[in-house]
Amino acid sequence: MKSDANPIDPVQRLRDAPRCHAKAKSTGEQCKAPAVRGWSVCRVHGAGGGAPCGKAHPNYKHGVRSKEWVETRKQINSFVREVRAVE
């Protein structure tokens, strides 16, 4: 595939690259690094990163605080509250 970059200014395509959308907490300024292709942020701000969820995560221990278990506990607690309200 032929590049349509300007042969006189080869750095122009780097200047035209989309920029990271992350902002600094302290100054509120936008990150000036180029965004990773297919992401809205740069590699420093999390593009393509992150560990898998659930049992595939290296720090997974027992799953008591997993999303499914939290939802199950909420349902159980609401059922118990309903039963106590009836009594």
N, C-alpha and C positions, 0 to 999 in steps of 0.2 A: 504494500500500500504506500503510495507516494505521499509524503508529508507536504502540507500546504504552508509550512512555516516560511517566513521571509528569509531568504538566504543572506540578505545583507545584514539583518539583525537576528541572529539565531537565538537570542535570549528572550525575544518578544513573546514566544509561546509560554515561557515560564512566568512572565509578568502577567499574561492574560489568564492564567490558571485560576479557577475558582478558589476563594479563600475560606479558611476555617471559620465556622460560625460561633465558636466558643468565645466567651468574654471573660475578662479578668474580674475577680470579685473586688479587688482593691481599687482599680481605676475605672472599670467599666468599658475599657477599650477592647475591640475585637482582636483576636489572634491574627497575626499577619502571615502565618504559614499557609502553604497551599493545602487544600483539602485532598484527601485520598480519593481516587476515582471511585464513584459509587457511594460516597459518604459525604456528609455535610461538615465533618470535622477532620482535623489533621491526625496523624498517627500518635502525637503526644496526648491529644484529648480524647482518645478512645476509639478511633476508627479500626474496625476489624478485631478489636480486642475483646476481652471478657471470657470468663470461664463458663462452661456449660452448666445448666441448671439441674438440680435434683441429684440423683445417685451418681451421675457422671462427673460431678464436681469433686475435685481432689480433697476438699475439706468436709465432705458430707459425712455425717456421723450416724444419725438415727431417723431423721425426718419428722420429729415431733413438732417442729416449727415450719413444716412445709405448707404451701398454700392449701393443699387438699386437707390437711389435718386441721388447719386453722378454721377453714370453712365447716368442717365436720363438728368441731368444738362449738362454733357459734350456733349451729343448728341444735345441738344437744342442749346448750344453755338456754336457748329460747324455748325449747320444749319443756325443760324443767321449770322455767318461769311461768309458762302457761298452766302447767299442772299445779303449781303452788298457788296460783291466782284462783283456780277453781276450788281448791280446798278451803 
